Amino acid sequence: GSEMCIRDSPSLWGEHDEINQHVRRYEPKCIDNLLAHNGFDPVLRSFMNTWLLPAAFLWRWWCKFKYKIYKPKNHRARPDNMHHHPMMNAILTAIFSSELPFVLGPGLPVGLSMVVLGKKRS
């Protein structure tokens, strides 16, 4: 089999993606097509980073809006996800980890990333 964790929703592209050297974000239909084209059947599909999606959505759209208005010169992506206070890291880790039973169980309908497990057709 093959497993993938894919960035979902191109509209949520932001500095976080640039800092983590992501190339693109995908729509679920595109992943279905890629799996089928390469001889895989989906076994599991879920989303992750669901609980933090509303905050991430608002933050990324605010940043896009702000940069359109102010158009900062020589702007470089800054690591908004790095160097948090240890307590903030613990809180974010607990929130993120709390999704695992849902990701592996019934699945989550939306999130910042999609988890796909595919099985190669024989």
Secondary structure, 3 states (H helix, E strand, C coil): CEEEEEEECHHHCCHHHHHCCCCCCECHHHHHHHHHHCCEEEEEEEEECCCCHHHHHHHHHHHHHHHHHHCCCCCCCCCCCCCCCHHHHHHHHHHHHCCHHHHHCCCCCCCCEEEEEEEECC
